[in-house]
Amino acid sequence: ASVLEEKDRARQPATPPLAKRNPWEDHPDWGYPGDTRILVVEDHPVNLQVISEILARTGITFDTAANGIEAVESVQRASYGVVLMDLQMPEMDGLEATRKIRRELGLTDLPIVAMTACAMKGDRELCIEAGMNDYLTKPIDRFSLFAVLQRWLGSPVSPHHRAVPARPQISLSASHFAKIEALMQKFFMFLEE
């Protein structure tokens, strides 16, 4: 190795800091038990796709909701380990949905994690006041998402200690299907040009 390569190697830590590592780097077959289920509340199809691709690796089953109204309905129908909640959505925003989940439904122990592109001073405090437990800024990266999952779901386990479906089950809301279909039509029109 050259002198420059040796100096470069010497400057880098032996292992990346915990915040920049995730359990799937060393153990790609690890994940969460097959009955682990989360709700992803996101109205933007591209953001939803990014989160879906990250989550697909974990073995977690997840449902989606496109707005706060759908989120409130979803938590009434199913039990979730965590809710990832966008803040700015049509019909009902994430703050109002969280207030309803906490006050009207009484689900005070359900971890709700804010997801927002707005990282303005005071936003975190607004989320906490509404009843959210944690905060992720967009664009969502896998390290931050894995850290949040570990904080609220615990550490992933080896495949010998879990029953994971061959492919995580994903339940998209009707409004997500419509948005994805519209994007696909635009994409194919673009390809034809």
Residue pairs with C-beta under 8 A, 6 or more apart in sequence:
1 9
15 21
19 143
19 147
20 143
21 143
22 142
22 143
22 146
22 147
23 30
23 146
23 150
23 155
23 156
24 30
24 31
24 57
24 58
24 146
24 156
27 156
27 158
28 57
29 158
29 159
30 156
30 157
30 158
30 159
31 57
31 58
31 59
31 60
31 156
31 157
31 159
31 162
31 164
32 58
32 59
32 60
32 149
32 153
32 156
32 157
32 162
32 164
33 59
33 157
33 162
33 163
33 164
34 59
34 61
34 162
34 163
34 164
34 165
35 61
35 163
36 59
36 60
36 61
36 81
36 153
37 60
37 61
37 62
37 63
37 78
37 79
37 80
37 81
38 55
38 60
38 61
38 62
38 63
38 80
38 81
38 82
38 83
38 84
39 62
39 63
39 64
39 65
39 71
39 74
39 75
39 78
39 80
39 82
39 83
39 84
40 48
40 51
40 52
40 55
40 62
40 63
40 64
40 65
40 84
41 64
41 65
41 66
41 67
41 68
41 70
41 71
41 74
41 83
41 84
41 85
41 86
41 89
41 94
41 97
42 48
42 51
42 64
42 66
42 84
42 86
42 89
42 115
43 66
43 67
43 86
43 89
43 90
43 175
44 86
45 176
45 179
45 180
45 183
47 86
47 115
47 138
47 139
47 140
48 64
48 176
50 139
50 140
51 84
51 140
51 145
52 62
52 170
54 140
54 142
54 145
54 146
55 62
55 145
55 168
56 167
56 168
58 146
58 149
58 156
58 168
59 156
59 162
59 164
59 165
59 168
60 149
60 168
61 165
61 168
61 169
61 170
62 168
62 170
62 171
63 74
63 78
63 80
63 170
63 171
63 173
64 170
64 171
64 172
64 173
64 176
65 71
65 73
65 74
65 173
66 89
66 90
66 173
66 175
66 176
66 179
67 89
67 90
67 91
67 92
67 97
67 175
68 85
68 89
68 91
68 92
68 93
68 94
68 96
68 97
68 100
69 91
69 92
69 97
70 173
70 175
71 83
71 85
71 92
71 94
71 97
71 101
72 92
72 97
72 100
72 101
72 104
72 105
74 80
75 83
75 101
75 105
75 107
75 110
76 105
80 110
81 111
81 152
81 153
82 110
82 111
82 112
82 113
82 148
82 149
82 152
82 153
83 101
83 110
83 111
83 112
83 113
84 113
84 115
84 136
84 148
85 94
85 97
85 98
85 112
85 113
85 114
85 115
85 132
86 94
86 115
86 116
87 93
87 94
87 95
87 114
87 115
87 116
87 118
87 123
87 127
88 94
88 116
88 117
88 118
92 100
94 114
94 115
94 116
94 130
94 132
95 126
95 127
95 130
95 132
96 130
98 112
98 127
98 130
98 131
98 132
99 130
99 131
101 107
101 110
101 112
101 131
102 108
102 130
102 131
103 131
108 131
111 133
111 134
111 152
112 131
112 132
112 133
112 134
113 132
113 133
113 134
113 135
113 136
113 148
113 152
114 123
114 124
114 127
114 132
114 134
114 135
114 136
115 136
115 137
115 138
115 140
116 123
116 135
116 136
116 137
116 138
117 137
117 138
117 139
119 137
123 135
124 135
127 135
133 152
134 148
134 151
134 152
136 144
136 145
136 148
137 144
150 156
172 180
